[in-house]
Amino acid sequence: MQSSSRLLSGSLSRLSASTARTLLTRRVIPAFSQHPHARTRTMSSVTTHPSLSLVSTPSAPAAVGPYTQAIRVGDLLFCSGSLGLDPSTGKLVEGGVEAQARQALKNMKAIIEAGGSEVGKVVKTTVFLHSMDDFKPVNAIYAEFFGDHKPARSAVQVARLPLDTLFEIEAIVSLV
C-alpha cells in the first residue's frame, strides 16, 4: 500500500495549477519545485504575426494591461474595451455612468480613427455595464453617438469592470 503523500504526489501532474498551489499552501505536499514532475516556467516567446497590425493613439488612454488599444487584421479592426478615462490624465472622468459612457465612446472613436476607419463603419459593439439600471441613460448616449448608424450590439451587466468603472465598450469595425 502506497503512502498517502506518495499517492498525492503522483497525482499532482493531473491537477490544475491553482489546485496544486492550494495544496502547497496548506502544506499537504512538498514544495512544487521539489516535485519530480515540476516544470520550469519561462517567458513567452510569442510575437505578433506579420498579418496583424497593432493600433495605438495618444488620443485615447493607454491600455491598462498587456494588450493593445486595437488590432487590424484583413479588412477588420478589433477595438479593445474603452473606458471612461481622460486620455490626458489617465483618470476616470467624474459625473457617473453618463460621463463615463460619453468619454469611453470618445476614446473608442479616437482609436477607430487611428486604425484607419470611422464610426459609421462599426459593425458590432459589446457594452459592459456595472448595473443594468443604467441601460436607459446609456442607451440614449449610445443612440446620440451613433446617430442613424445602428451597429449590431450586445449589452451585458457584469460584476465588476477594470478600475471599478461603470461602463466599457468594445467594437469590431470594417476598414473597407
C-alpha positions as CSV (number, residue, x, y, z in Angstrom):
1,M,0.0,0.0,0.0
2,Q,1.4,3.4,-1.0
3,S,1.7,6.2,1.5
4,S,-0.9,9.0,1.1
5,S,1.8,11.5,0.3
6,R,3.2,9.4,-2.5
7,L,-0.3,8.9,-3.9
8,L,-0.9,12.7,-3.7
9,S,2.5,13.4,-5.1
10,G,1.9,11.1,-8.1
11,S,-1.5,12.7,-8.8
12,L,-0.1,16.3,-8.8
13,S,0.7,16.2,-12.5
14,R,-3.0,15.7,-13.2
15,L,-4.1,18.7,-11.0
16,S,-4.7,22.2,-12.2
17,A,-2.1,24.7,-11.3
18,S,-4.5,26.5,-8.9
19,T,-5.4,23.2,-7.1
20,A,-1.7,22.4,-6.8
21,R,-0.9,25.8,-5.4
22,T,-3.8,25.4,-2.8
23,L,-2.4,22.0,-1.8
24,L,1.1,23.5,-1.5
25,T,0.0,26.5,0.7
26,R,-1.8,24.1,3.0
27,R,1.4,22.1,3.2
28,V,-0.3,18.9,2.1
29,I,2.5,18.2,-0.3
30,P,6.2,19.2,-0.5
31,A,7.2,22.4,-2.4
32,F,6.3,22.3,-6.1
33,S,9.8,22.8,-7.2
34,Q,10.8,19.6,-5.3
35,H,8.2,17.6,-7.2
36,P,9.6,15.3,-9.9
37,H,7.1,16.4,-12.4
38,A,7.6,20.2,-11.8
39,R,8.2,22.2,-14.9
40,T,10.2,25.4,-15.1
41,R,8.1,28.3,-16.3
42,T,9.7,30.5,-19.0
43,M,8.6,33.8,-20.5
44,S,6.6,33.5,-23.7
45,S,8.4,33.9,-27.0
46,V,5.2,34.6,-28.9
47,T,5.5,37.5,-31.3
48,T,2.8,39.3,-33.2
49,H,2.2,37.7,-36.6
50,P,3.0,40.0,-39.6
51,S,-0.6,39.8,-40.8
52,L,-1.7,41.8,-37.7
53,S,-1.1,45.5,-37.1
54,L,-1.2,47.0,-33.6
55,V,-3.1,50.3,-33.3
56,S,-2.3,52.8,-30.6
57,T,-3.0,56.5,-30.3
58,P,-2.3,59.1,-27.6
59,S,-5.8,60.5,-28.2
60,A,-7.2,57.6,-26.1
61,P,-5.9,56.3,-22.8
62,A,-3.2,53.7,-22.9
63,A,-4.2,50.1,-22.4
64,V,-4.4,49.2,-18.7
65,G,-2.9,45.7,-19.2
66,P,-0.9,43.5,-21.6
67,Y,-3.0,44.3,-24.7
68,T,-3.2,46.9,-27.4
69,Q,-5.9,49.5,-28.0
70,A,-6.9,47.8,-31.2
71,I,-5.6,45.4,-33.8
72,R,-6.0,45.4,-37.6
73,V,-6.4,42.1,-39.5
74,G,-7.5,41.9,-43.1
75,D,-10.5,44.3,-43.5
76,L,-11.4,44.4,-39.8
77,L,-10.3,46.4,-36.8
78,F,-10.9,44.9,-33.4
79,C,-11.1,47.5,-30.7
80,S,-10.3,46.6,-27.1
81,G,-12.7,47.7,-24.4
82,S,-12.7,51.5,-24.0
83,L,-13.3,53.0,-20.5
84,G,-14.3,56.5,-19.4
85,L,-10.8,57.6,-18.7
86,D,-9.4,61.0,-19.6
87,P,-6.5,60.4,-22.0
88,S,-4.6,63.4,-20.7
89,T,-4.7,62.3,-17.1
90,G,-5.4,58.6,-17.2
91,K,-8.1,59.2,-14.5
92,L,-11.7,58.2,-14.5
93,V,-13.9,61.1,-15.5
94,E,-16.3,62.4,-12.9
95,G,-20.1,62.5,-13.4
96,G,-21.2,58.9,-13.1
97,V,-22.1,56.4,-15.8
98,E,-23.3,59.1,-18.3
99,A,-20.0,60.9,-18.2
100,Q,-18.1,57.7,-18.4
101,A,-20.1,56.5,-21.4
102,R,-19.5,59.7,-23.3
103,Q,-15.8,59.6,-22.6
104,A,-15.5,55.9,-23.5
105,L,-17.3,56.5,-26.8
106,K,-15.0,59.5,-27.5
107,N,-12.0,57.3,-26.7
108,M,-13.3,54.5,-28.9
109,K,-13.8,57.0,-31.8
110,A,-10.2,58.1,-31.5
111,I,-9.0,54.5,-31.7
112,I,-11.2,53.7,-34.7
113,E,-9.8,56.8,-36.5
114,A,-6.2,55.9,-35.6
115,G,-6.9,52.5,-37.0
116,G,-7.9,54.0,-40.3
117,S,-11.7,53.8,-40.2
118,E,-14.7,55.8,-39.0
119,V,-17.6,55.3,-36.6
120,G,-20.1,54.8,-39.5
121,K,-18.2,51.5,-40.2
122,V,-18.7,50.0,-36.8
123,V,-20.1,46.5,-37.4
124,K,-20.6,45.2,-33.8
125,T,-20.2,46.6,-30.3
126,T,-20.4,45.0,-26.9
127,V,-21.4,47.2,-24.0
128,F,-20.5,46.2,-20.5
129,L,-22.5,47.8,-17.6
130,H,-21.9,47.7,-13.9
131,S,-25.6,47.9,-13.5
132,M,-28.4,47.2,-15.9
133,D,-30.3,50.0,-14.2
134,D,-28.0,52.3,-16.2
135,F,-29.2,50.8,-19.5
136,K,-31.7,53.5,-20.4
137,P,-29.4,56.6,-19.9
138,V,-26.5,54.8,-21.6
139,N,-28.8,53.7,-24.4
140,A,-29.7,57.4,-25.0
141,I,-26.0,58.4,-25.1
142,Y,-25.2,55.5,-27.4
143,A,-28.0,56.4,-29.8
144,E,-26.8,60.1,-29.8
145,F,-23.3,59.0,-30.5
146,F,-24.1,56.6,-33.4
147,G,-27.0,58.7,-34.9
148,D,-28.6,56.9,-37.9
149,H,-26.0,54.2,-37.9
150,K,-27.1,51.1,-36.0
151,P,-24.4,48.6,-35.5
152,A,-25.2,45.2,-34.1
153,R,-24.8,45.3,-30.3
154,S,-24.8,43.2,-27.1
155,A,-25.2,44.8,-23.7
156,V,-24.5,42.9,-20.6
157,Q,-24.2,43.6,-16.8
158,V,-21.0,42.4,-15.2
159,A,-20.0,42.1,-11.6
160,R,-17.0,44.4,-11.9
161,L,-15.1,46.4,-14.6
162,P,-11.5,47.4,-14.7
163,L,-10.6,50.3,-12.4
164,D,-14.2,50.0,-11.0
165,T,-15.7,51.9,-13.9
166,L,-19.4,51.7,-14.6
167,F,-19.2,51.4,-18.5
168,E,-17.0,49.8,-21.1
169,I,-17.4,49.3,-24.8
170,E,-15.5,47.2,-27.4
171,A,-16.1,47.2,-31.1
172,I,-15.4,45.4,-34.4
173,V,-15.1,47.8,-37.3
174,S,-14.9,47.5,-41.1
175,L,-11.9,49.0,-42.8
176,V,-13.5,48.9,-46.3
